[in-house]
Amino acid sequence: MASLRLIFLIVTITTGSAWLIQRSELLFNGPALAGGTSPLGQVFIAIPILILALTSLLRRWVSPGERATLYAALAIGVSATGAAFLHRFLPGLVTGYYGGFATPTGQYYKFLQVVPSWLVPGSLNDPPAVGAFEGGVEVPWEAWTVPLLGWGLFFVLLFGTGLCLVLILRRRWMEVERVGFPLLELPLGILRNELFGRPLFWWGCLIPAILFGVNGLHHYHPAVGELSTILDVGHFLLEEPWKSMAPFESAFVFQFSPLLIGVAYLAPVEISFSTWVFFLFSRLQLLLTQMMGRMEERGEYITGHGSPWLDWPGHFPFFMCQARGGLFFLAGFSLWAARKSLGQMFSLRHRAVWGFLIGCIGLCLWIVAIGVPPLLAALSLLLFFLLSLAFVRMRVDGGLPITTVHQIMGYLFFVTIGTGPGLFADETYVGFGFLAVLGFTIIGMWPAMQFEGLKLAEQTGVGEGRMIWAMSLGLLIGLVSGTVFSLETMYEYGIFALQEQGGARDEARIGRFYLYLIKDAGTVEGGTDWLRLTFHGIGAASTWCLAALRQHFLRWPFHPMGFVFGIGFGWRLWGPALLGWFAKWLTVRYGGATTYRQIRPLFLGLIFGEICMRVLWAIVALWQGELGMGYGM
């Protein structure tokens, strides 16, 4: 009975969430309930957290193990239905086949001719593409069936292969290294009923309630004042060379986010400290770059044609290249440190190893089928899993709010080998363009969510197999229900209306990014970008130095994960990281570990309160029912 009840809850809640999310996010531009690809308030998926809290009221009938399993399944299933995945994936399949992109005289045309017919619905300016953009029609399921089955096979293979890799690494990371899982402290606190009876927790909830309550009222009733949460430091840097520290491509903004302050408080103190310190170091790099007169130096990679969506800022000193080099080092260092354990685990006697090998073969064959040569397909898969492991480690061990793997496989080959007609086949450029789905969605973080599910199983006494089946069921239900409701919404309203009047501006643009990448790399000649490759090496060397110093000096304050995140993504988090670090440093310095544990409910309340406000304003957006007029927080 318990198993049937759990299956029923996973299916009904995921399906209902899929319907709800299309209204709240796509149509009415309400707050994100299903997570997203940005850490700004979306690192915790609102609906699974809310369901976990509500089922705690039924703890007499629903055991902690069942609640933990339900939460892990919903975290994967619900996140697949919204902006973190399907809202960005589905429009990309029809973007190239409508309007100017599909013009026979345009630069995109020759590439569209070699797209495998099973990969996308219909052809140039066919009803599937026209209806998706203009709306007012039924979903042409006959045209979508084959592409959805083909992509569904890819996603299921990716999920299963990642899961096998997690099982291979599980013993080393969870039992030997004992990674911390800071982001599980809120779900575990709710599961153990440790929070709702603590006054500090509710005081923490009160802060985002007031902040977003007032700002939400201001959104709907402008006469109500607004509480600003952003300070743009660039407004104070108006003279040369100082204004170079706040370029358009890399904002210098201090943001007050209760949720992210809570996340920074949970993270190890040296990581939160390093994040904001190395972000400020990146501002110093920009200042020195301006003084050297190299701010406009953009390297050899199809300059001005593709880099804005791959490497902001796309000029010297190439922060994302430094961060990516650091990511490769983190992945390599983690595998090297675990080499003995992996040598024991990576045996053909273990089913997880067979699953990983078979999954990799299946994924390589799929990637070859879309036009990528076998060697490049295998290298793409290797690089993706390396980057994914690095991001996973930053989340499950460092507590950083990583929600996706912001990397595009084709870019790595274009920077290394070059671009232009004839360098790669047109089919290869197309294949790399569609593989950009790996970098624009949450699917690269599935291994992190699987690790967190296994940790919850360990903490609550749930069998590993039971947790794996629940997460797999959550994914399947999320893919099916999310696809059905997303496509029905697209074809009813049209991508144009959703982009201009609804809440899908960013999501509708992703398909264009695929095509820009294909066209620019395939038509613009460029050689090996030695400058960018050098900065990849600089990033890897810097991360190695920080790791070595941490091993040799016990009190060394700078963490290599903080370098990677601060340099590459710190503009999203440095303000909350500074506040969260300072609060934790004061607590531990003057109160010790006991005081830290006593104060922690306050910061968990900051996180939970912001999540509750997201749900509240999503309900208001549904109640108002005005296209694009919700308060997105």
N, C-alpha and C positions, 0 to 999 in steps of 0.2 A: 504493500500500500504506500509506503514511504517513497519508493522509487517511482510509482505511477504518479503520485502527487507532485514530486519534483519535476518529472517530465511535463506534466500539465502546466505547472507554474512557468517553466522555462519557455514553453511554446506560446502560451497565452500572453505573458508579459512582453516577450520579445516582439511578437506580432502586433500587439496593441501599441507598443512603443514605436514600431516602424510607422504605423499610421499617424500617431501623434506627432512624431518628429517632422514629417513632411509639412504638417500644418504650422507647427511652431517655428521651424527654422526656414524651410524653403519659401513658404507663402507669406508669413507674417513677420519674418525677420526678428523672431523672439530670441531669447538666450539659448545657447547651445546646451541641449539636454543629453546628447549622445557623444560628447567629446568633440575633438577636432584636431587639426594638425598644428595648432599653435598652443604653447604652454600658458598663454595669458588667460588664466581662469578656466582652462579646459583639461588640465592634467587629470582631474578626477571626473569620471563620467557620472553625471548627476542622477540619472534614473537608477542605476544599480545601487548607488549609495542610499538613495531615498527608499528603495525597496528593502534594503538591508535594515534600515532604521525602522520601517513600518513592521517588518516581520519580527523585530525584537519585542514588539507588543504581544506577539503570539508565541513567545518562546516556550510556553507550556505545551504547545502542540507541534512546534517546529524546532527541531534540535539545532544546536550551533553548527553541527556538521552539515545539515541540510541547508541552513542559511548561508554558510560559507560556499557551498557548492553552487547554490543559486546565484550568489553574487559573482563568482568567477565566470559562470556561463553567461550571465547578462553583460558583464564587462566586455566580453568578446562579441557576443551577438548584437547587443544594442549599438556598440560603436561602429559596427559594419553598416548600419542603416542610414547614417546621416552624413554630416560634413566631413567626418574623418575618413570616409571611404566612398560609398556609392554616389554621393552628391558630386564628387570630383571625378569619379571614374566614368559613369554613364554618359554625361554630356560629351566627354572626349571622344566617344566612339562615333558620333554623328557630326561633330563640328566640321570636319574636312569635306563633308559632302553637301554643304548648303552654301548658297550665295557666292561671294567672291572667291572663297577657297576652291570651289568646284569649277571655276571658269577655265575652259580649255586653253586659253591663252596665258593663264597665270603660271607662276613659278611652282605652284603646288601640284599642278596637274600630272606631271610625269611620275611623281611619287605616288599619287593616289591610284595610278593605274596598276601599281604592283602590290597594293595592299591585299593580302589574302582574303578571298571572298567570305570565308568563314569567320573572319575576325571582327567584321563590322556589319551592321544591318543595312541592306540595300546598297545602292550605288549613288552616283552623282545626281543630286537634286531629285532623288527618288522620294516617295511619300514618307518613309521612315525618318529621313533627315528634315524634310520640309515640315512635317507635322510636329516633330520635336521642337523646332524653333518657333513655329507660328501658333501651335496649340489648336484647341477646338476639335480634336479628332480622337478616335479610339486608338489604343495602343496596337500597332501592327505586330501582334505576337508572332505571326508566321515568319516575319523578317528577323525578329530578335531571337528566336529559339536557338538557332545554331550558334551565333556568337556568344550567347549567354552560357550555353553548355561548354563551349570551348574555353571561355575565360573562367567559368566555374571550375573546370578541371584544373586549370593553372592555380587558382587560389586554394583549392583543396590540397593539391600537391605541395604548395608552398607552406600551408599550415601544418600538414603532416610532417614534412621534412624538417621544418623548424622545431616541431615538437620532439622529433627524434634527436635532434642536436641538443635540445634542452635536457632530455633524459640522459644523454651521454655526459653532459657537463654537470648534471644535478649533484652527484655525490661530491665532486670537487668543490663546487661553489657553495653548496648549502651545508655540507657536513664538515668539510675540511677548512675552507676559507671562512665559512659562516658569514656570507654577505648579509648586510644589515636589513634590507627591505624597509627603509624608512617610510616609504609611501603606503605601506600596509598598516601603519600605526592607527590610522583612523578606522578602516574596516575592522581591524582586530579589537579596537576599543569599543566599537559598537557591538561586535559579536560577544564580547565578554561582559557587556552591560556595565562598563566602567566609567561611562561618560555622563549619561543622562541624569545621574544623581549628584553631579558635581556642580556647585554654583559657578566656579570659574569657567566651566564649559559654556554655560549660558551667557555669562558676561562676554565671552569671546564671540558668541553668536550675535550679540546685540550690536557689535561694531559694524559688521557688514549689513545688518538689518537697517540700521540708521542710514548708513552711507548710500546703499542702493535703494532704500525706501525713498529717501529724499530725491535722489537723482531720477528714479523711475517716475515719481510724481512730476518732476520738472519736465521729463520727456513728454508726458501726456498733457500737462498743464504748465506751460512755460512761465506763468506768473509765479510759480513756486521757484525759489532759488535753487542753485545747483552747487554741490560740493565737489570741487575739482579734485581729480585723482592724478593729474598729470602736471609735471613741471618740465617744460621744454628748455633745457639748458642752452640750446642753440639761440634762444631769444636774447641771451646775455652775451653771446660771442659774435659780435657784429663786425669786428675789425679783423683785418689780416694781421698775422697768420692764424689768429685764434679761431676764426669761424671755420677753419678747415677741420676742427675737432668735431663738428656736427654737420657732416654732409647729408644731403638728401638720402643717399643710399645707405647710410648707417646712422640712424637717429641717436641723439644724445638726450634721452628723455628719462626723467626720474618718475616712475609710476608707483602709486600706492595701491597695492592689491592685497587685501586681507588674506585671500587664499594663498598667494605666493609667499607672503610673509610667513604664514604658517608652515608652508613647505620648506622654506629656508631654515626655519627653527628646527624642523625635524632632521634636516640634513646634517652630516658630520660638520663640525664647526670649521675645519680647515678647508672644506669644499665650498661652503657658502662664502667664507672669507676670500678664498682664491678667486671665486667667480667675479666679485665686484672689483677686486684689485686688478685682475688681468683685463677686465673691461676698461678700467681707467688707463691701464697700460696701452690698450689699443688706441685710446684717444691721444696718448703721447706719440704713438707711432704715426698717427695722421698728422700731428703737428710737425714732427720731424720730416715727414714726407713732403709737406708743403714748403718747409724751409729749404729742402733739397731741390725743389722744383720738379718733383716727379709725380705729382698728384694725378696728372692726366695719362700716365703710362699704364697701358692696358694689356700689354703682352700680345701674343700672336693668335690667341684663340678667337677666331671669327669676331674680331673686335666690333663691339657695338651691335652685334646681331643676336647673340644668345645669352651672354653672360649676365644681364640684369636679373634673370630668373634662376641663375645657378650660383653666383658668387658675389652677392652684394657685400660690400662695394666691389664692383668689377674692375678695380684699378689697384695699383701699388698702394699698400703692402699686402694685398690679397689675403684678407683675414680668413675667409673660408678655406683657402688652400692650406694655411697654417693649421687650422682646426682639423681639416681632413687628414693631414699628415699625422697629427696627434692621435686621431681616431685609429688610423692603421697601426700606430705603435701600441696603443692600448689593447687592441685586439690581439696583436702578435704577442705582446708581453703576457696577457692573460693565458693564452694557449701555451706559451713557453713555460710559464710557471706551473702549469697543470700537466706538463708533458708526461710525467710518470703515471699520474692517475689516468690520463687519456690512453697511455700505452696499455694499461691494464683493462680499461673499459672498452677500448676500440678493438674488440675481438668479435670475430664472426659468430661466436657463441651467443652474443647478445642480440635480441630482436631489434633493439633500437638502432644498432649499427646497420643491420640489413635494411631497416626502414629508411635510414638516412641515405644509404647508397642507392637504393631503388628510387627514392624520391628525387635525388640529384640527377639520376639518369633520365627520369621522366621529365623533369623541369628542363634539362638540356635539350631533349628532343622537342619539347614544346617551343622553346626559344628558337631552335633551328627552323622549326616549321613556320615561324613568322618572318624568316629572312636573314637571321644572324648566322654566320658561319660557325661550325662546331667548336673551333678553338675559342673564338670570341664569346660564344654562348657559355662555355665552361668557365672562362675567365670572368664573365659578367656575374655568374652565380657565385663564384668564389669571392669576388670583391663585395658583392651584396651581403653575403653572410658574414664577412669580416667586419664590414661597417655596422651591420645589424648587431653583432655581438658587442662591439664597442659601445653603441648606444644603449644596449640592454644593460651592460655593466654600469654605465653612468646612471641609469635609472634605479636598478635593483640594489646596487651597492652605494652609490653616491647620493641617491635621493633627489637627483635633478629632475625637473619636470619635462622629461623627454617624451614626446608623444608620436614622433614619426622619424623615419630615416630620411632626412632632407638631402638625398644624394641621387644623382641621375647617372646610370651606368655609362651611357653613351658619351657623356662629357669626359669621363676618365680616359677613354680611348682617343677622343678627339684632341685632348690636350697632349697626350703622349705621342700619337702618331700623326695627327694633322687632320685637315678636312678638305673638302672640295670634290668636284666631279671626277669620278674614276678612281679615287683613292679607296673608297668603299663602294660596293654595289648599291644601287638605289634601294634594293630590298633590305640591305643592311641598315641604311639610314632610317627606313620605315620601322624596322624592328626595334632599333634603339629608341626611336620616338615613342612607340607604344610601351616600351619597358619603363618609360618615365612614370608610369603608374606606381612603380615601386617607391618612387621618391616623393610623390605628391599625396600619399595616403598613409593611413596608420598601419598598413599590413606589415611593414618592416618591424613593427614593435610587437607583433604577435608572440615572439619568443619571450619578451619581458612579461607579457600578460600570462603566458603559460607558466613561467617561473613563479609568478605571484600566486597563481592558482595552486601550484604544487606546495608552496609554502603555507597557504591557508589550509590545505589538506593535512599537512604535517601538524599544524598548530591545533587543529580541531579533531584529529583522529579519523579523518575521512580516508578511505582507501585511495591509493594513487590511481588505480584503474577507473574507479567511479568518477573521480574529478576529471580525468581525461575525457571520458565519454560525455560528461556534462558540458565541458567546454566545446567539444566537437559538435554536439547537438546545438548549442547556442550559436555557433558559427553558421551551421547549415540553415537554421531557422532565420537568422539575421540576414543571410544572403538572399534567401527566397522571398521573405516578406518585405525586406527593404527594397529589393528590385521591383517587385510588383507595385508597391505604393509609390516609389520614386518615379517609375515610368508613367504610371497613371497621372501623377501630378504634372510631370513634364508635358505630356500630350494634351492634358486638359487646359493648362494655362500657357504653355510655350516657354522656351528658354528665354526669349526676348523679354517677356513680361516678368519672369522670375529674376532676371538679371537687373532690369531697370526699376521694377516696382516691388519685387519680393525680397527675399533674403539670400539670394544665390549669386551675388555679384562675383565673389571670388571663385565659387564652384564653376560658374559658367565660363570663366576665363581659362580654366585648366586645359581644356581641349585645344585652345589656340596655342598654348605653350608647347604641346606635343608637336604641332605642325610647324611652329617657328623653329623648333629644334631640328626637325627633319629638313626643312627647306634651307635654313641658314647653313647647317653643316654640309648639306649636299651640294650647295651652289657656290659657297664662298671659299676660295682657296686659302689655306693656312698651313703652316708647318708645325713642327713640334714646338710647343710653348715652353721653352727652357726656363723662362722666368717663373711661370707658375709652378713648374716641377721643382724648381729651387726652393720656392716657399713651402711646398709640401715637405721637402726635406728639412727645412728650418723648423717647421712645426713638429715633425717627428723627433728631431734632435732636441728641441726645447722640452718636449714631453719626457724624453728619455733622461735628460739632465734632472728634471724635477723628481722623477721616480727614483733615480739613483741617490739624490740628496735626501729623499725621505727615508731611504733604507739605511743611510749612514749617519743621519742626524735625527735623534729621537724627537726633538721639538721643532723640526723644520716646518714652517707654517704654510708653505705653498704646496698645493696638491695638483698633480697633473690633470685630473678631471676638471678642476676649476680653470686651468689654463685653456683646455679645449673649449669648454662651454663659455667662458668669459670672452675669449677672442672671437669665437665663431657666432655665438648666439646670445652673448651677455647683454646686448642692448634690449632684449626682451625681459631681463630678470635682474639687472644689477641693482636697481633701487630696492625691491623687496629682499634681495639677497643681503644687502647692506643692513637693512633694518632687522631681518631675522637673525643674522649673525651677531649683531650688537646685542640683541635681547638675550640670545643664548650665551654669549660670552660673559655678559654681566651675571646671568643666573649661575653659571657654572663657577665663575671666578669667585663670587662672593657668597654663594649658597651651597655649591657642591652638587653632586649627582642627586641627592635627595630633593633639594629645592627644584632642580630641573624637572624631576618627575612630578612634583607637586604643581608646577606652573604649566606643564605640558597641556593639560585640558583647555587652558585659555587659548592656545594656538590651534588646537584641534577644533575648537569652537569657531575660530576665524574661518577655517576651511569649510566646516559644515554649514555655518551661517551663510556664506556666499553661495554654496550649493542650493540651500533652501530658497534663497532669493532668486536664483535662476528659475527654479520650479515655479515660484510665485508669479514672476513676470511672464513666464511662458503661458501660464493659465490666463493671465490678463490679456496677452496677445491673442489667444484663442477666443476669449470672450469679446474682445473688441472686433475681431474678424476683419481688419482692414489690411489689405495687401501691402506688405512692406513697412507697416507703421508700428511694429512692436519695438519694445525697448530691449536691445540686444546686449546690454551691460558691457 
